[in-house]
């Protein structure tokens, strides 16, 4: 089972893109909701798996913190589950902030932390890719690719597949 799940890390970009298109077609149906939940679980596993595998390939692990990366993803998943399962989401704006009362003073900082963690997760993955590729290129391009995921996956996923399939240059015999 673990080997089958690890195949998700090296899935072809067109399969990921096609799955996003299918989700958007069925988004308003019960099938679409179930597919979305499955896709989000697989995407979370993909993010954790790629981050962990790429981090383990780094020679200098001091530049990034894997434990922080995992905690951030845990916070994002937990926060989103709590928000969507308890209140079904929220929409705070200038006209309705009074309706939320004290909850707004809790939601807004937590949402800002959520955004920071999501951006830092993208930074972690982008930094791993550029460090392992030994390129002078900036990791900002990869961050943009992750941010605009349906388009960026065409550039990012082939590089991830290449890095994950790369054998170490030395043997520990």
MODELLER restraints for C-alpha pairs under 7 A, 6 or more apart:
rsr = mdl.restraints
at = mdl.atoms
rsr.add(forms.Gaussian(group=physical.xy_distance, feature=features.Distance(at['CA:8:A'], at['CA:46:A']), mean=6.45, stdev=0.5))
rsr.add(forms.Gaussian(group=physical.xy_distance, feature=features.Distance(at['CA:9:A'], at['CA:46:A']), mean=5.51, stdev=0.5))
rsr.add(forms.Gaussian(group=physical.xy_distance, feature=features.Distance(at['CA:9:A'], at['CA:49:A']), mean=6.73, stdev=0.5))
rsr.add(forms.Gaussian(group=physical.xy_distance, feature=features.Distance(at['CA:9:A'], at['CA:50:A']), mean=6.23, stdev=0.5))
rsr.add(forms.Gaussian(group=physical.xy_distance, feature=features.Distance(at['CA:10:A'], at['CA:161:A']), mean=5.15, stdev=0.5))
rsr.add(forms.Gaussian(group=physical.xy_distance, feature=features.Distance(at['CA:13:A'], at['CA:153:A']), mean=5.99, stdev=0.5))
rsr.add(forms.Gaussian(group=physical.xy_distance, feature=features.Distance(at['CA:13:A'], at['CA:154:A']), mean=5.58, stdev=0.5))
rsr.add(forms.Gaussian(group=physical.xy_distance, feature=features.Distance(at['CA:13:A'], at['CA:157:A']), mean=5.88, stdev=0.5))
rsr.add(forms.Gaussian(group=physical.xy_distance, feature=features.Distance(at['CA:17:A'], at['CA:150:A']), mean=5.92, stdev=0.5))
rsr.add(forms.Gaussian(group=physical.xy_distance, feature=features.Distance(at['CA:23:A'], at['CA:32:A']), mean=5.97, stdev=0.5))
rsr.add(forms.Gaussian(group=physical.xy_distance, feature=features.Distance(at['CA:23:A'], at['CA:35:A']), mean=6.79, stdev=0.5))
rsr.add(forms.Gaussian(group=physical.xy_distance, feature=features.Distance(at['CA:23:A'], at['CA:36:A']), mean=6.49, stdev=0.5))
rsr.add(forms.Gaussian(group=physical.xy_distance, feature=features.Distance(at['CA:26:A'], at['CA:32:A']), mean=4.49, stdev=0.5))
rsr.add(forms.Gaussian(group=physical.xy_distance, feature=features.Distance(at['CA:27:A'], at['CA:33:A']), mean=6.42, stdev=0.5))
rsr.add(forms.Gaussian(group=physical.xy_distance, feature=features.Distance(at['CA:51:A'], at['CA:125:A']), mean=5.73, stdev=0.5))
rsr.add(forms.Gaussian(group=physical.xy_distance, feature=features.Distance(at['CA:52:A'], at['CA:66:A']), mean=6.99, stdev=0.5))
rsr.add(forms.Gaussian(group=physical.xy_distance, feature=features.Distance(at['CA:54:A'], at['CA:128:A']), mean=6.02, stdev=0.5))
rsr.add(forms.Gaussian(group=physical.xy_distance, feature=features.Distance(at['CA:55:A'], at['CA:128:A']), mean=6.30, stdev=0.5))
rsr.add(forms.Gaussian(group=physical.xy_distance, feature=features.Distance(at['CA:58:A'], at['CA:132:A']), mean=6.45, stdev=0.5))
rsr.add(forms.Gaussian(group=physical.xy_distance, feature=features.Distance(at['CA:64:A'], at['CA:124:A']), mean=6.99, stdev=0.5))
rsr.add(forms.Gaussian(group=physical.xy_distance, feature=features.Distance(at['CA:69:A'], at['CA:121:A']), mean=6.32, stdev=0.5))
rsr.add(forms.Gaussian(group=physical.xy_distance, feature=features.Distance(at['CA:72:A'], at['CA:117:A']), mean=5.54, stdev=0.5))
rsr.add(forms.Gaussian(group=physical.xy_distance, feature=features.Distance(at['CA:76:A'], at['CA:114:A']), mean=5.95, stdev=0.5))
rsr.add(forms.Gaussian(group=physical.xy_distance, feature=features.Distance(at['CA:83:A'], at['CA:89:A']), mean=5.46, stdev=0.5))
rsr.add(forms.Gaussian(group=physical.xy_distance, feature=features.Distance(at['CA:97:A'], at['CA:104:A']), mean=6.85, stdev=0.5))
rsr.add(forms.Gaussian(group=physical.xy_distance, feature=features.Distance(at['CA:122:A'], at['CA:143:A']), mean=5.75, stdev=0.5))
rsr.add(forms.Gaussian(group=physical.xy_distance, feature=features.Distance(at['CA:122:A'], at['CA:146:A']), mean=6.36, stdev=0.5))
rsr.add(forms.Gaussian(group=physical.xy_distance, feature=features.Distance(at['CA:123:A'], at['CA:143:A']), mean=6.12, stdev=0.5))
rsr.add(forms.Gaussian(group=physical.xy_distance, feature=features.Distance(at['CA:126:A'], at['CA:139:A']), mean=5.36, stdev=0.5))
rsr.add(forms.Gaussian(group=physical.xy_distance, feature=features.Distance(at['CA:126:A'], at['CA:142:A']), mean=5.23, stdev=0.5))
rsr.add(forms.Gaussian(group=physical.xy_distance, feature=features.Distance(at['CA:126:A'], at['CA:143:A']), mean=5.74, stdev=0.5))
rsr.add(forms.Gaussian(group=physical.xy_distance, feature=features.Distance(at['CA:127:A'], at['CA:139:A']), mean=5.73, stdev=0.5))
rsr.add(forms.Gaussian(group=physical.xy_distance, feature=features.Distance(at['CA:130:A'], at['CA:139:A']), mean=5.92, stdev=0.5))
rsr.add(forms.Gaussian(group=physical.xy_distance, feature=features.Distance(at['CA:142:A'], at['CA:156:A']), mean=6.85, stdev=0.5))
rsr.add(forms.Gaussian(group=physical.xy_distance, feature=features.Distance(at['CA:145:A'], at['CA:151:A']), mean=6.92, stdev=0.5))
rsr.add(forms.Gaussian(group=physical.xy_distance, feature=features.Distance(at['CA:145:A'], at['CA:152:A']), mean=3.75, stdev=0.5))
rsr.add(forms.Gaussian(group=physical.xy_distance, feature=features.Distance(at['CA:145:A'], at['CA:153:A']), mean=6.62, stdev=0.5))
rsr.add(forms.Gaussian(group=physical.xy_distance, feature=features.Distance(at['CA:145:A'], at['CA:156:A']), mean=6.76, stdev=0.5))
rsr.add(forms.Gaussian(group=physical.xy_distance, feature=features.Distance(at['CA:146:A'], at['CA:152:A']), mean=5.91, stdev=0.5))
